[in-house]
């Protein structure tokens, strides 16, 4: 390996190291959102708004992890290198390329929220619309009417319904903890971590 190749590899390793730091940070932000979500569910004084605010933050953090690990085609090499380094499973919940993916579906809705909301509303003009419901699924009783759900969080099964789409969150949260621990182990061993120079 000549000097130019060595410097190129060193710079790529340096970039991966920064992305590991960012993944670690997004995991930590997710844990803060989870803690705030748990607190807001157990504290009835603040109402449902704070619960859905914390859910939105959680999905944003998890979506950022997904973007780093599964970037667009132009950055796919970096994504592949990170996934290999972190030994990300083929059935990862962070894999935004899979149609069944929780984060991909929710990210798409957030990025085009106005369009999704208008289409959803137009399909449900004569429906009874429930919003900001927190509790078990059976707490919504429609008495035979056409009931539609804008937002519903079931803390007992840890799932979120938004615009009638259900997002089961246990698996992706579990995977976030696994990812965080892998990053900590890599940083501890120093496989990628390098000394940062200040210029």
Steps between C-alpha positions, in 0.01 A plus 500: 500500500654829392474823697205631297302176549585501870376859541180419310432197721580704811253769397227239432564344842480845652163562331365163621615589849299822488196310376537256790499802733185630332328160521590486869355848551176415318466185715543713812243749373264204445554387859421853624181501289406158639557614857295815440229291335482265798486794740228674299287181489526460878442870573139589419543872571646590161236339278536304178677777306833441676473126435463551127771764503739246655391233251574738213848567643563128541408427139721788383801359688437145378448631147840673513664169595325337205624774264861457612497121469293490178578819309398585144677329211765774465624423854432125503868401535528683832175341619624153405830558682320608816258206486788255457698659781198487731386157377149622425264209431333458162155532661586822684213728597720788388510373140307773325501304172243252629136591444391353833749718684348703785743789470485528123123521499489755779785707354316520169188626676696763694679624189171536308266545795265751338440270200447189712265687734288646220469164321416327829239765587335489157454124531339544841276805459198340668696317768519559873863607537677423825817690584766488771370185666723331761401156626417147388350430159158410646451845652382630160137398461338612178150348555489387140598837361789546264778586748841612384805575709730794442730423797483219754776374728460167677761500779411143604603353165736786416344578166399819328217555252524803275264568209361147556844340451639294783866514606622230740803645673642235737729339246657821369560629854664169595720526193598856597639373831689223315645754256608731783683219679679401178619858453626515860695176450658627177596828663646316799713270283595786271444310177406817317544776754796723424661793672337818385732778405403863545628728226 
